[in-house]
Amino acid sequence: MSTLEITRDGPVATIWMNRPEVHNAFDEALIADLAAACRQLDADDSVRAVVLAGRGKSFSAGADLAWMKRAASYTVEENLADAGALAAMLRTLADMKKPTVARVQGAALGGGTGLTAACDIAIASSTAVFATSEVKFGITPSAISPYVLRAIGPRQALRYFQSAERFDAARARELGLVHEVVAPDALDAKVAEVVASLLQCGPKAQGAAKELIRAVAHQPIGDAVVADTVQRIAHLRATPEAKEGVAAFLEKRAPNW
């Protein structure tokens, strides 16, 4: 993976986008490498949590200019394939069974905002800057829209998808795009703190919690939703992980995960 560096610290894997000379901007190679890395780490049972980060001054400044220039000459079929690869990568990241944490510093523009939103948890440096800037180039933030809309809602998206305004980390937290904003020198400590909390919890339960959110979000609270939640908890209670979690709590010890 020429565009990435993957590091391990015990059960925690960090995917470093490693194109600092272009502020980790997207091109075909970075998109393909990110998708492959997410699949690889999701299939590795020794990995409990995944951090997505960027080397250098920026998290990701969005589309690489050379890639955009190439895409401008694509046929409709080539554009469909190109856009499909980006959409598939974002979905692969968003659908990972294990918790994902975005470590965001500097520019997180366009696709960088999309990556932030596609992760389960986002921790930003106070220096981070965000934008859905696609309309400045005569296009729309289509591929990232499901994840950004999930984070900030349609009302705020109506403003930022059309204005392409840049907004800082404090505003990103107000909008719901990021969970925490810290000083630059505290970013790694805050990410480590959040990851430590994640590691205390049952891995299969965390995957089930992500599925639960997808199933229940924006659904009316009716018989079908209530019945579904009953089925989910009943099946989980019967799993070895749940039995170990309850036993560890009652015996006042750490669970075996």
C-alpha positions as CSV (number, residue, x, y, z in Angstrom):
1,M,0.0,0.0,0.0
2,S,2.1,2.9,-1.3
3,T,-0.2,5.6,0.1
4,L,-0.6,4.3,3.6
5,E,1.3,3.2,6.7
6,I,-0.4,0.9,9.1
7,T,1.0,0.7,12.7
8,R,0.0,-1.5,15.6
9,D,0.0,-0.9,19.3
10,G,-1.4,-4.2,20.7
11,P,-5.0,-4.5,19.7
12,V,-5.1,-1.0,18.2
13,A,-4.3,-0.4,14.5
14,T,-3.7,3.0,13.1
15,I,-4.1,3.7,9.4
16,W,-1.9,6.6,8.5
17,M,-2.7,8.3,5.2
18,N,0.9,8.9,4.1
19,R,0.9,11.5,1.3
20,P,1.9,14.6,3.4
21,E,3.4,16.4,0.4
22,V,-0.2,16.8,-1.0
23,H,-1.9,17.0,2.3
24,N,-3.1,13.4,2.0
25,A,-5.4,14.3,-0.9
26,F,-7.4,11.4,-2.5
27,D,-6.4,9.7,-5.7
28,E,-7.2,6.3,-7.2
29,A,-4.4,4.7,-5.3
30,L,-5.3,6.1,-1.9
31,I,-8.9,5.2,-2.3
32,A,-8.0,1.6,-3.2
33,D,-5.5,1.3,-0.4
34,L,-7.9,2.6,2.2
35,A,-10.6,0.1,1.1
36,A,-8.1,-2.8,1.2
37,A,-6.8,-1.7,4.7
38,C,-10.2,-1.5,6.1
39,R,-11.1,-5.0,4.8
40,Q,-7.9,-6.4,6.1
41,L,-8.2,-5.0,9.6
42,D,-11.8,-5.8,9.9
43,A,-11.0,-9.5,9.2
44,D,-8.2,-9.5,11.8
45,D,-9.6,-10.7,15.1
46,S,-6.5,-9.4,17.0
47,V,-7.5,-5.8,16.1
48,R,-10.0,-4.3,18.5
49,A,-10.1,-0.7,17.3
50,V,-9.0,1.2,14.3
51,V,-7.7,4.8,14.2
52,L,-7.7,6.7,10.9
53,A,-5.0,9.5,10.8
54,G,-3.0,11.6,8.4
55,R,0.8,12.2,8.3
56,G,2.0,15.8,8.1
57,K,0.0,19.0,8.6
58,S,-3.3,17.8,7.3
59,F,-5.8,14.9,7.8
60,S,-6.9,15.0,4.2
61,A,-7.4,18.0,1.9
62,G,-9.9,16.1,-0.3
63,A,-9.4,15.4,-4.0
64,D,-5.9,15.4,-5.5
65,L,-5.8,18.0,-8.3
66,A,-4.1,15.6,-10.7
67,W,-6.9,13.1,-10.1
68,M,-9.5,15.8,-10.6
69,K,-7.8,16.8,-13.9
70,R,-7.9,13.1,-15.1
71,A,-11.5,12.7,-14.1
72,A,-12.5,15.8,-16.1
73,S,-11.7,13.9,-19.3
74,Y,-13.5,10.7,-18.3
75,T,-16.4,9.2,-20.1
76,V,-19.7,8.7,-18.2
77,E,-18.7,5.0,-17.7
78,E,-15.3,5.9,-16.4
79,N,-16.8,8.4,-14.0
80,L,-19.2,5.8,-12.8
81,A,-16.4,3.4,-12.0
82,D,-14.3,6.1,-10.4
83,A,-17.1,7.5,-8.2
84,G,-18.1,3.9,-7.4
85,A,-14.7,3.1,-6.0
86,L,-14.8,6.2,-3.7
87,A,-18.3,5.4,-2.5
88,A,-17.4,1.7,-1.9
89,M,-14.3,2.8,0.2
90,L,-16.4,5.1,2.4
91,R,-19.0,2.4,2.9
92,T,-16.3,-0.2,3.8
93,L,-14.9,2.2,6.4
94,A,-18.4,3.0,7.8
95,D,-19.5,-0.6,7.9
96,M,-16.5,-2.0,9.8
97,K,-17.5,-4.2,12.7
98,K,-15.0,-2.7,15.0
99,P,-14.9,0.8,16.4
100,T,-13.2,3.4,14.2
101,V,-11.8,6.8,15.4
102,A,-10.8,9.7,13.2
103,R,-7.8,11.6,14.4
104,V,-8.2,14.9,12.6
105,Q,-5.7,17.8,12.3
106,G,-5.3,20.6,9.8
107,A,-7.3,20.4,6.6
108,A,-10.2,17.9,6.4
109,L,-11.8,19.2,3.3
110,G,-14.3,17.5,0.9
111,G,-13.4,13.8,1.1
112,G,-11.5,14.5,4.3
113,T,-14.8,15.7,5.9
114,G,-16.4,12.6,4.5
115,L,-13.8,10.3,6.1
116,T,-14.3,12.1,9.4
117,A,-18.1,11.5,9.2
118,A,-17.7,7.9,8.1
119,C,-15.7,7.0,11.3
120,D,-17.7,6.1,14.4
121,I,-15.9,8.7,16.6
122,A,-14.0,11.9,15.6
123,I,-11.5,13.7,17.7
124,A,-10.2,17.0,16.2
125,S,-7.4,19.3,16.9
126,S,-8.4,22.9,17.4
127,T,-6.5,23.6,14.2
128,A,-8.7,21.4,12.1
129,V,-10.7,23.0,9.3
130,F,-13.6,21.3,7.4
131,A,-15.7,22.0,4.3
132,T,-17.9,20.3,1.8
133,S,-16.2,22.2,-0.9
134,E,-17.3,20.3,-4.0
135,V,-19.7,22.9,-5.4
136,K,-16.8,25.2,-5.9
137,F,-15.7,22.8,-8.6
138,G,-19.1,22.4,-10.2
139,I,-19.9,19.1,-8.6
140,T,-21.6,17.9,-5.4
141,P,-20.5,16.0,-2.3
142,S,-22.4,12.9,-3.5
143,A,-20.2,10.0,-2.2
144,I,-19.7,11.6,1.2
145,S,-23.3,12.8,1.6
146,P,-24.7,9.8,3.5
147,Y,-22.1,10.1,6.2
148,V,-22.0,13.8,6.5
149,L,-25.8,14.0,6.5
150,R,-25.9,11.4,9.2
151,A,-23.6,13.5,11.3
152,I,-24.9,17.1,10.8
153,G,-28.5,16.6,9.5
154,P,-30.2,17.9,6.4
155,R,-30.8,21.4,7.7
156,Q,-27.1,22.2,8.2
157,A,-26.2,20.3,5.0
158,L,-28.4,22.7,3.0
159,R,-26.1,25.5,4.1
160,Y,-22.7,23.9,3.8
161,F,-23.3,21.7,0.7
162,Q,-24.3,24.8,-1.2
163,S,-22.0,27.5,0.3
164,A,-18.8,25.4,0.5
165,E,-17.9,27.5,3.5
166,R,-15.0,26.4,5.6
167,F,-15.7,25.9,9.3
168,D,-13.4,25.3,12.3
169,A,-13.2,22.5,14.8
170,A,-15.4,24.3,17.3
171,R,-18.2,24.7,14.7
172,A,-17.7,21.1,13.6
173,R,-18.4,20.0,17.2
174,E,-21.5,22.2,17.3
175,L,-22.8,20.6,14.1
176,G,-22.1,17.0,15.4
177,L,-19.4,16.2,12.9
178,V,-16.8,15.7,15.7
179,H,-17.1,14.5,19.2
180,E,-14.2,16.3,20.9
181,V,-11.9,19.2,20.2
182,V,-8.6,19.5,21.9
183,A,-5.4,21.5,21.7
184,P,-3.0,20.2,19.1
185,D,-0.5,18.8,21.7
186,A,-3.4,17.0,23.4
187,L,-4.8,15.2,20.3
188,D,-2.9,11.9,20.7
189,A,-3.7,11.7,24.4
190,K,-7.4,12.2,23.8
191,V,-7.5,9.6,21.0
192,A,-5.7,7.2,23.4
193,E,-8.2,7.9,26.1
194,V,-11.2,7.2,23.9
195,V,-9.5,4.0,22.5
196,A,-8.8,2.8,26.1
197,S,-12.5,3.2,26.9
198,L,-13.4,1.2,23.7
199,L,-11.0,-1.6,24.7
200,Q,-12.9,-2.2,28.0
201,C,-16.1,-3.2,26.1
202,G,-17.1,-6.4,24.5
203,P,-16.0,-6.6,20.8
204,K,-19.0,-8.5,19.6
205,A,-21.3,-6.3,21.5
206,Q,-19.7,-3.2,19.9
207,G,-20.4,-4.7,16.4
208,A,-23.9,-5.5,17.5
209,A,-24.4,-1.9,18.8
210,K,-23.4,-0.5,15.4
211,E,-25.9,-2.8,13.7
212,L,-28.6,-1.8,16.3
213,I,-28.1,1.9,15.5
214,R,-28.5,1.3,11.8
215,A,-31.6,-0.7,12.4
216,V,-33.3,1.7,14.8
217,A,-32.2,5.2,13.7
218,H,-35.0,7.3,12.1
219,Q,-37.6,4.4,12.5
220,P,-40.9,5.1,14.1
221,I,-41.2,3.4,17.6
222,G,-43.7,0.8,16.7
223,D,-44.3,-2.9,17.2
224,A,-41.7,-3.9,14.6
225,V,-38.9,-1.9,16.0
226,V,-39.6,-2.9,19.6
227,A,-39.8,-6.6,18.6
228,D,-36.5,-6.3,16.8
229,T,-34.8,-4.8,19.8
230,V,-36.1,-7.6,22.0
231,Q,-34.8,-10.2,19.6
232,R,-31.4,-8.5,19.5
233,I,-30.9,-8.4,23.3
234,A,-32.2,-11.9,23.8
235,H,-29.8,-13.4,21.3
236,L,-26.9,-11.4,22.7
237,R,-27.6,-12.4,26.3
238,A,-27.0,-16.1,25.3
239,T,-23.6,-15.5,23.8
240,P,-20.3,-16.4,25.6
241,E,-19.2,-12.8,25.5
242,A,-22.3,-11.6,27.4
243,K,-22.0,-14.4,29.9
244,E,-18.4,-13.5,30.5
245,G,-19.2,-9.8,30.8
246,V,-21.9,-10.3,33.5
247,A,-19.7,-12.8,35.4
248,A,-16.8,-10.4,35.4
249,F,-19.0,-7.6,36.7
250,L,-20.4,-9.8,39.5
251,E,-17.0,-11.2,40.4
252,K,-15.5,-7.7,40.4
253,R,-12.8,-8.6,37.8
254,A,-11.8,-7.5,34.3
255,P,-13.5,-9.5,31.5
256,N,-11.3,-11.8,29.4
257,W,-11.4,-9.6,26.3
